Amino acid sequence: MRLMKPKRLKKGDKLRIVTPASSIDVLEKKAVERGVENLEKLGLEIEINPHVYRRHGHTAGIPEERANDLMTAFTDPEVDGIMAAWGGWNSSDILDLLDYEEIRKNPKVFIGYSDITSLSAALLQKAGLVNFQGPAFVTFTHSHLMSWEVEDFKKAVMSTDSPRTLYASPTYIDDPYYYLHPEKPPQETTNPGWKAYNRGTAKGPLMGGHLGTLLSLAGTTYWPKFEGRILFVEEDEEGGPSGNIARKFRQLEQTGVFRDIAALLIGRLPAASGLKEGDSLDMILNECLRGYKFPVATGFDFGHTNPIATMPIGVKAVVDFDACNLVYLESGVKK
């Protein structure tokens, strides 16, 4: 299927906030207002779907309601881009309810992370839509925004410049819940950079997201094609303990993904995931990657720590794990 690239977002464009997974009813009103203000500083008009506060168990509505909210955002001619409020649980509920032909006729910037990985994979697989794993609305509700994160978001969805090189952020924040205590300044830590586990270079289209959510698609028609792709994955604090993370990497290996991919990028794992000396990520990789020679890097600036890189799903890129950079060979958006 030919890739469809959405138009880039520009100043004055309307960005609608939706909840394909969980409700944001736990966010304070001040945090939501701050998220709107921070995105408006980029020149965007922000529209929050009123249903983001709806709650049905662990989600923001029954599947039909959430699917309708997303389809309405894609088909509304006044909406230029769509951002998930955050992840949460079970955006996979709505995959069978979306009209992918209609989405293909109305390509728009769509961005989110974590549980939104289900939608990222489905939109590429079924609609051929280049979309983005990156900051969600909750990212912009922080009182402390990281300039690296904001600038990368702007370059990815508001510019068509290419090729474009991504280097490691100078600092990072490891606090999955710091948006819940905005009065407490986050602690920035010097970033040691991406660590090359297997050195080398590779070229291919990007695919990935939250590892557990991605694996939930195994055996379905939404399971992505991995041949020749650069796979990037991350896990959150709920992905631990370390044995659970090991199980997920073993499942990737047993489903044949490691036979197909060109390279593997692993996002920075939160300290709360439980990895530690004596039970480390390197130990897991030593077991699950035994015999595989493709390039692998860890500590990538993506996932449930900050900053979150804005990754265009489906576009061609080159990784160089000797120089520790990622080069997007094409833009994820068009003029």
C-alpha positions in Angstrom: 0.0 0.0 0.0 1.3 3.4 -1.0 2.1 5.6 2.0 -0.1 8.6 2.7 1.7 11.5 4.4 -0.5 14.1 6.2 0.0 17.8 5.6 2.3 19.5 8.1 0.8 21.5 10.9 1.3 25.2 10.6 0.4 28.2 12.7 -3.3 28.7 13.0 -4.1 25.0 12.4 -6.6 23.3 14.7 -5.3 20.4 16.8 -8.0 18.3 18.4 -7.3 16.3 21.6 -9.1 12.9 21.8 -9.0 9.9 24.1 -9.0 6.7 22.1 -8.0 4.8 25.3 -8.4 6.1 28.8 -10.1 9.2 30.3 -8.1 12.2 31.5 -10.6 12.9 34.3 -7.8 12.5 36.9 -6.0 15.6 35.5 -6.5 18.8 37.4 -8.1 21.7 35.5 -5.0 23.8 35.8 -2.9 21.1 34.2 -5.3 20.9 31.2 -5.2 24.7 30.9 -1.5 24.6 30.9 -1.4 22.0 28.2 -3.6 24.1 26.0 -1.5 27.2 26.7 1.8 25.4 25.9 0.5 24.1 22.6 -1.0 27.5 21.7 2.5 28.9 22.1 3.5 26.9 19.0 0.9 28.8 17.1 -1.8 26.0 17.1 -5.4 26.3 17.9 -6.3 23.7 20.5 -9.7 22.0 20.7 -10.4 19.5 23.4 -13.0 17.0 22.6 -15.5 17.2 25.6 -15.6 13.4 25.7 -12.0 13.3 27.1 -13.5 13.4 30.6 -16.0 10.6 29.9 -15.3 7.4 31.8 -16.4 3.8 31.2 -14.5 1.5 33.5 -10.8 1.9 32.6 -11.6 3.7 29.3 -13.0 7.0 28.1 -16.2 5.4 26.8 -17.5 2.2 25.2 -15.5 1.2 22.0 -18.2 2.7 19.6 -18.0 6.1 21.4 -14.2 6.3 21.3 -14.1 5.1 17.6 -16.7 7.7 16.7 -14.7 10.5 18.4 -11.6 9.5 16.4 -13.4 9.1 13.1 -15.1 12.5 13.5 -11.7 14.1 14.1 -10.4 12.6 10.9 -13.4 13.6 8.8 -14.1 17.0 10.2 -12.7 19.5 7.6 -12.0 22.1 10.3 -9.6 19.7 12.1 -6.0 19.7 10.8 -4.3 17.4 13.3 -5.2 14.9 16.1 -3.4 14.3 19.3 -4.1 11.6 21.9 -4.6 13.1 25.4 -2.5 10.2 26.7 -2.4 6.4 26.5 -3.9 4.3 29.3 -5.8 1.1 28.3 -7.2 -0.6 25.3 -7.2 1.6 22.3 -7.2 -1.8 20.5 -10.9 -2.0 21.4 -11.7 0.4 18.5 -9.5 -1.0 15.7 -12.3 -3.0 14.1 -14.6 0.0 14.3 -12.5 2.4 12.2 -13.1 3.2 8.6 -9.6 3.0 7.2 -10.6 3.9 3.7 -12.2 7.1 5.0 -9.1 7.8 7.1 -6.9 7.3 4.0 -9.1 9.9 2.2 -8.5 12.4 5.0 -4.9 12.0 6.1 -4.0 14.1 9.1 -1.2 14.3 11.6 -2.0 11.8 14.3 0.3 11.5 17.4 0.4 9.8 20.7 2.4 7.1 22.6 2.1 4.2 25.0 -1.3 2.4 24.5 -1.7 4.5 21.3 0.8 2.1 19.7 -2.2 -0.1 18.7 -3.6 2.7 16.6 -0.2 3.7 15.2 0.3 0.2 13.9 -3.3 -0.1 12.6 -3.2 3.3 10.8 -0.1 2.3 8.9 -1.1 -1.2 8.2 -4.7 -0.6 7.1 -4.7 3.0 5.9 -1.1 3.4 4.9 -1.0 6.6 7.0 2.3 7.9 8.2 1.6 8.8 11.9 3.7 9.7 14.9 4.7 8.1 18.2 5.6 11.0 20.3 4.4 13.4 22.9 0.7 13.3 23.9 -1.3 16.2 25.3 -0.3 15.2 28.8 3.3 15.9 27.9 2.5 19.5 27.3 0.6 19.8 30.6 4.0 19.8 32.4 5.0 23.1 34.0 8.5 22.3 32.9 8.8 21.6 29.2 12.1 20.2 27.8 13.2 22.3 24.8 14.7 19.3 23.0 11.3 17.6 23.2 9.4 20.6 22.0 11.8 21.4 19.1 11.8 17.8 17.9 8.0 17.8 17.9 8.0 21.0 15.8 10.5 19.6 13.4 8.6 16.4 12.9 5.1 17.6 12.4 5.5 21.3 11.5 8.4 21.1 9.0 9.2 19.2 5.9 12.9 19.5 6.2 14.8 16.4 5.3 17.1 14.6 5.7 17.2 15.4 9.5 19.5 14.0 12.1 18.5 13.2 15.6 21.1 13.1 18.4 20.6 12.2 22.0 19.1 14.8 24.4 21.7 16.5 26.7 19.5 15.7 29.8 16.5 13.5 30.7 13.8 13.3 33.5 12.8 10.0 34.9 9.6 10.6 36.8 6.5 9.0 35.1 4.1 11.0 37.3 5.7 14.4 37.5 2.7 15.9 35.7 0.6 15.0 38.8 2.8 17.2 41.1 3.5 20.3 39.0 4.5 22.3 42.2 7.6 20.0 42.5 10.4 20.9 40.1 11.5 17.8 38.1 15.0 16.6 38.4 17.0 16.7 35.2 19.8 14.2 34.9 22.8 14.4 32.5 22.1 12.0 29.6 25.0 9.6 29.1 23.7 9.2 25.5 22.5 6.2 23.6 24.4 3.0 24.2 25.4 0.8 21.3 24.7 -2.8 22.3 25.5 -4.1 18.8 27.4 -1.5 16.7 26.8 -0.9 13.0 24.5 0.9 10.6 21.2 0.0 9.1 18.6 1.6 6.8 14.8 1.0 6.7 11.3 2.3 7.5 10.6 3.0 11.1 8.1 1.0 13.1 7.5 0.7 16.9 6.1 2.0 20.1 5.2 0.6 23.5 6.4 -3.0 23.6 3.6 -4.6 25.5 0.9 -2.9 23.5 2.7 -3.8 20.2 2.8 -7.5 21.3 -0.9 -7.4 22.1 -1.4 -7.3 18.3 0.4 -10.5 17.6 -1.8 -13.0 15.8 -4.2 -10.2 14.6 -4.5 -8.6 11.2 -3.0 -5.5 12.7 0.4 -7.2 13.5 2.9 -5.0 11.5 5.2 -6.2 8.8 8.7 -6.1 10.2 10.8 -7.1 7.2 13.7 -4.6 6.8 12.3 -2.2 9.4 14.1 -0.3 12.1 12.1 -1.3 15.2 12.0 1.0 18.2 10.4 -0.1 21.4 10.0 1.1 25.0 8.3 0.0 28.2 6.8 1.8 31.1 6.9 1.4 34.9 4.0 -1.1 34.6 6.0 -3.2 32.2 8.2 -4.4 35.0 9.4 -6.4 36.9 12.4 -7.3 34.9 11.1 -10.8 34.3 8.1 -9.4 32.5 10.4 -7.2 30.3 12.5 -10.3 29.5 9.3 -12.2 28.6 8.3 -9.6 26.1 11.7 -9.5 24.4 11.6 -13.3 24.2 8.2 -13.1 22.6 9.6 -10.7 20.0 12.3 -13.3 19.3 9.9 -16.2 19.2 7.5 -14.5 16.8 10.3 -14.1 14.3 10.7 -10.4 14.6 14.4 -10.5 15.2 14.8 -12.5 11.9 13.2 -9.7 10.0 14.2 -6.4 11.3 17.2 -4.3 10.2 17.9 -2.7 13.6 16.5 -2.3 17.1 16.2 0.9 19.1 15.3 0.5 22.8 13.9 3.5 24.6 15.1 4.6 28.0 13.5 2.4 30.6 12.2 4.1 33.8 14.0 3.2 37.0 10.5 2.0 38.3 10.6 -0.8 35.7 12.8 -2.7 38.2 15.9 -3.3 36.1 19.1 -3.2 38.1 22.6 -4.6 38.4 22.4 -8.3 38.5 19.1 -8.3 36.6 19.8 -5.8 33.8 18.6 -5.0 30.3 22.0 -6.1 28.9 21.5 -9.5 30.6 18.0 -9.8 28.9 19.5 -8.9 25.6 22.4 -11.3 26.0 19.8 -14.1 26.1 17.2 -13.0 23.6 19.6 -11.6 21.0 22.0 -14.5 21.0 23.1 -15.2 17.4 21.6 -12.0 16.0 24.0 -9.4 14.5 21.8 -6.5 13.6 22.6 -3.1 15.2 21.0 -2.5 18.6 21.1 0.7 20.8 19.6 1.3 24.2 18.8 4.4 26.2 17.1 6.0 23.2 15.1 9.3 24.0 11.7 7.8 23.6 9.1 6.3 25.9 7.9 6.9 29.4 10.8 9.2 30.5 11.3 12.7 29.1 12.2 13.9 26.5 10.0 11.9 24.1 11.2 12.0 20.5 8.5 12.4 17.8 9.0 9.3 15.7 7.4 9.2 12.2 6.0 5.7 11.7 6.6 4.3 8.2 9.3 6.7 6.9 12.8 5.6 5.9 15.7 6.3 8.2 19.3 5.4 8.8 20.7 4.5 12.2 24.4 4.7 12.9 25.2 3.1 16.2 28.9 4.0 15.9 28.1 7.7 15.7 24.9 7.2 17.8 22.5 9.1 15.6 19.3 8.6 13.7 18.8 10.2 10.3 15.3 10.6 8.9 15.8 10.3 5.1 12.4 11.8 4.4 9.9 13.9 6.3 6.8 12.4 7.8 4.6 15.3 6.5 4.1 17.1 3.3 3.6 20.8 2.6 
